[in-house]
Amino acid sequence: MTSLQDLITGTTNENVAVDARRLHDFLRIGKNFSTWFKDMIDYGFTEGQDFSPLSGKSRGGRPRIEYAMALDMAKEVSMIQQTELPLAGVAGD
């Protein structure tokens, strides 16, 4: 992924949806996605307000669950990570 714009999955009149799995990849998180996302929910985020589960594509087994995050949740989650962030796609580059 080369751009922060790639994280945006959709918008409505008031909200921007961020693909949680793409954010996980972008931030280069060391643990698997499911464990990481459950840990992030423990920071007090609310389903239906801060994030929404979506049915993902199956890879031969049961369908995996994807998550759309509100932009505010994505920002907060990004700030608490302890990773080196790639700067490609950041305004001003």
C-alpha positions in Angstrom: 0.0 0.0 0.0 1.5 3.3 -1.0 -1.2 5.9 0.0 -3.3 6.8 2.9 -6.2 7.2 0.4 -6.1 3.4 -0.1 -7.4 3.0 3.4 -10.7 4.8 2.7 -13.4 2.3 1.7 -16.4 4.6 1.4 -18.1 7.8 2.6 -21.5 9.0 3.5 -22.7 12.5 4.1 -21.2 12.6 7.6 -18.7 9.7 7.8 -15.6 8.3 6.3 -15.2 4.5 6.5 -11.7 3.1 6.9 -10.9 -0.5 6.1 -9.5 -1.9 9.4 -7.5 -4.7 7.7 -5.9 -2.2 5.3 -5.0 0.1 8.3 -3.5 -2.9 10.1 -1.3 -3.6 7.1 -0.4 0.0 6.6 0.7 0.4 10.2 2.8 -2.8 9.9 1.3 -4.4 13.0 3.2 -7.4 14.2 0.3 -9.5 15.5 -2.5 -11.1 13.4 -5.4 -8.9 12.4 -8.1 -10.6 14.5 -6.2 -10.4 17.7 -5.1 -6.9 17.1 -8.6 -5.7 16.3 -10.0 -7.3 19.5 -7.3 -5.5 21.4 -8.3 -2.2 19.8 -11.9 -2.7 20.7 -10.8 -3.0 24.4 -9.9 0.7 24.3 -13.7 1.4 24.6 -14.9 1.6 21.0 -18.5 0.8 20.3 -19.9 -1.5 17.5 -22.3 0.4 15.3 -20.8 3.8 16.3 -17.0 3.4 15.9 -16.9 0.3 13.8 -19.1 -2.1 11.8 -18.4 -5.8 11.0 -18.8 -6.8 7.3 -18.7 -10.2 5.7 -15.4 -10.7 3.9 -14.4 -13.1 1.2 -13.8 -16.7 2.1 -10.4 -18.3 1.5 -11.8 -21.8 1.3 -13.0 -22.0 4.9 -15.5 -19.9 6.7 -16.0 -16.3 5.6 -13.8 -13.9 7.5 -15.1 -10.8 9.1 -13.9 -7.5 8.0 -14.4 -4.2 9.8 -15.2 -0.7 8.6 -13.9 1.9 11.1 -15.1 5.4 11.6 -12.4 7.9 10.7 -12.1 9.0 14.4 -11.5 5.5 15.5 -8.9 4.9 12.8 -7.1 8.1 13.9 -7.1 7.1 17.6 -6.0 3.5 16.8 -3.2 4.9 14.7 -1.9 7.2 17.4 -1.6 4.4 20.0 0.4 2.1 17.8 4.1 1.7 18.4 5.2 1.2 14.8 7.3 3.1 12.3 4.9 4.6 9.8 5.6 4.8 6.0 5.4 8.4 4.9 4.4 7.8 1.2 1.0 9.3 0.5 1.1 11.8 3.4 0.1 15.3 2.5 3.2 17.4 1.9 5.3 14.6 0.4 
